[in-house]
Amino acid sequence: MTKYFAVPVAVLALLLGLSLENGRRIESDATRWLTAVEAATAAAEREDWPEAREALRETREDWESRKPWLHVVTAHDELEAADALFAEADSFAQERDMAEFRGAAAQLSVQLRVVSDMQQLSLRNIL
């Protein structure tokens, strides 16, 4: 009787392991992105707009490199919202509008956390 359960249990264990690894990697990515957005905001507060834009550009490139996988595991609406916020923050950085930039960067940070949180193994995500 136990041999009938071995394969399903092994498959479930493999899926659990892959889910946990996916959550860990995306959380690591999000931490990196959030740190970079904070650095961009700090540069903007020092009125170093070229550095702020460069930090955003590098973060967006990193984000774009992970998007093919994110499109597989995450809701597309959440990704599109983050894309729009990247563009909005860059636009305000180009205009050197600190108040609007700070707001867009804060919204972007929240959106990046949402993308990460959606991949974490939690009761809320399961239900």
Order of alpha helices (4+ residues) and beta strands (2+ residues): alpha-alpha-alpha-alpha-alpha
